[in-house]
Amino acid sequence: MLHEPKSWPTSLTVGDAREVLGDDHLHAILVVDGAVLRGVVVEGDVPDDATDDQPALAYAQLAGRTVRAGTGLDEAHELLERSRSRRLAVVDDAGVLVGLLCLKRHGRGFCSDAGVAARRASRTTGQPFEDGSSTTGRPRSPLVRECNDL
């Protein structure tokens, strides 16, 4: 389990969500109000006709995208298989985000904090530059830059 997954505030816009999901390393946007998970946005949630200034939270879902802390890995793996997803936000009884279960691409294990840190350190392309632009040449929005720097 990732113990400190990236999360975004409820002020995240559809435009910001589209930018985040354009990164092929991020598959779920965890939208929080303080520490409480309010919704998860994944590819396909936001309709094409949604305007960039709309709140992304309007398209976020919790059902089928969360699991309670303490759930066994076998049960969590079953939930992921049934939902055809590789991500489950882990929340406590109060809805506080405590982690992210991330099934590896090959499906034979879960991502770890150490593994994600090692992959991040080894990446040499696609990182935002100091001015906030990315290697795609598109400037990153201030909110996305701020959240990615966490």
C-alpha positions in Angstrom: 0.0 0.0 0.0 1.1 3.5 -0.7 0.9 5.3 2.7 1.1 8.9 1.3 -0.6 8.9 -2.0 -0.9 12.1 -4.0 -4.2 13.8 -3.4 -5.9 16.9 -4.7 -8.2 19.5 -3.0 -11.8 19.8 -3.8 -11.0 23.0 -5.7 -9.6 20.7 -8.5 -11.2 21.6 -11.8 -12.1 19.4 -14.8 -9.2 21.1 -16.7 -6.8 20.2 -13.9 -8.1 16.6 -13.8 -7.7 16.2 -17.5 -4.1 17.4 -17.1 -3.4 15.0 -14.2 -4.9 12.0 -16.1 -2.8 12.9 -19.1 0.2 11.7 -17.1 0.5 8.0 -17.9 1.8 7.3 -14.3 -1.4 8.5 -12.6 -4.6 6.5 -13.0 -6.7 7.9 -10.2 -7.2 11.3 -8.7 -7.9 11.2 -5.0 -10.0 14.3 -4.1 -9.9 15.3 -0.4 -11.4 17.9 1.8 -8.7 18.2 4.5 -7.9 14.5 5.1 -11.3 13.1 4.2 -11.6 11.5 0.8 -14.5 13.0 -1.1 -14.2 11.2 -4.4 -12.0 9.4 -6.9 -11.8 10.5 -10.5 -10.5 8.1 -13.2 -10.2 8.1 -16.9 -13.7 8.1 -18.5 -15.4 9.8 -15.5 -15.4 13.3 -17.0 -17.6 13.7 -20.1 -16.0 15.3 -23.2 -18.5 18.2 -23.0 -17.6 19.1 -19.5 -16.0 22.6 -19.4 -12.5 22.9 -17.9 -13.7 25.3 -15.2 -16.2 22.9 -13.7 -15.3 21.2 -10.4 -13.9 17.8 -11.0 -15.5 16.6 -7.8 -18.9 16.6 -9.6 -17.6 13.6 -11.6 -15.8 11.8 -8.8 -17.1 8.6 -7.3 -16.5 6.7 -4.1 -18.5 3.5 -4.7 -16.3 0.7 -5.9 -13.2 2.8 -5.5 -12.5 2.6 -1.8 -11.8 -0.1 0.8 -11.7 0.2 4.5 -8.4 0.0 6.3 -7.9 -3.5 7.6 -9.4 -5.2 4.6 -7.4 -8.3 3.7 -5.3 -8.2 0.5 -7.1 -11.2 -0.9 -10.5 -9.4 -0.6 -9.0 -6.2 -2.0 -7.5 -8.1 -4.9 -11.0 -9.6 -5.6 -12.6 -6.2 -5.5 -10.0 -4.9 -8.0 -10.6 -7.8 -10.3 -14.3 -7.4 -10.2 -14.1 -3.7 -10.9 -11.4 -4.2 -13.6 -9.4 -1.5 -11.8 -5.9 -1.4 -10.4 -6.5 1.3 -7.7 -8.5 1.3 -4.4 -8.3 4.3 -2.0 -7.9 3.0 1.6 -10.0 5.0 4.1 -10.7 4.6 7.8 -14.1 4.5 9.4 -14.4 8.3 9.3 -13.5 8.4 5.6 -10.0 9.7 6.1 -7.7 8.8 3.4 -5.0 6.5 4.8 -3.5 5.0 1.6 -3.8 3.7 -1.8 -3.8 0.1 -2.9 -2.1 0.0 -6.3 -2.1 -3.3 -8.2 1.0 -3.7 -10.3 0.5 -3.8 -14.0 1.3 -7.5 -14.2 -1.3 -8.1 -11.5 0.9 -10.2 -9.2 1.5 -7.8 -6.4 0.9 -4.3 -5.0 2.9 -1.2 -5.3 5.0 0.0 -2.3 6.2 3.3 -1.2 9.8 2.2 -1.8 9.0 1.0 -5.3 7.2 4.2 -6.3 10.1 6.3 -4.9 12.6 4.3 -6.8 10.7 4.6 -10.1 10.2 8.4 -9.5 14.0 8.8 -8.9 14.9 6.8 -12.0 12.7 8.8 -14.4 14.7 11.1 -16.5 11.9 12.5 -18.8 8.5 14.0 -18.3 9.4 15.9 -15.2 8.2 19.5 -14.9 10.8 22.1 -15.3 11.4 24.9 -12.8 9.1 27.2 -14.7 6.2 24.7 -14.4 6.2 23.6 -18.0 6.5 19.9 -18.9 8.5 18.1 -21.5 5.3 18.2 -23.6 5.8 22.0 -23.8 2.4 22.6 -22.1 2.5 24.8 -19.1 1.1 23.0 -16.0 -1.6 24.7 -14.0 -0.5 26.1 -10.7 -2.8 23.7 -8.8 -1.4 20.6 -10.6 2.2 21.9 -10.1 1.6 22.4 -6.4 0.0 18.9 -5.9 2.7 17.2 -7.9 5.4 18.8 -5.8 4.0 17.3 -2.6 
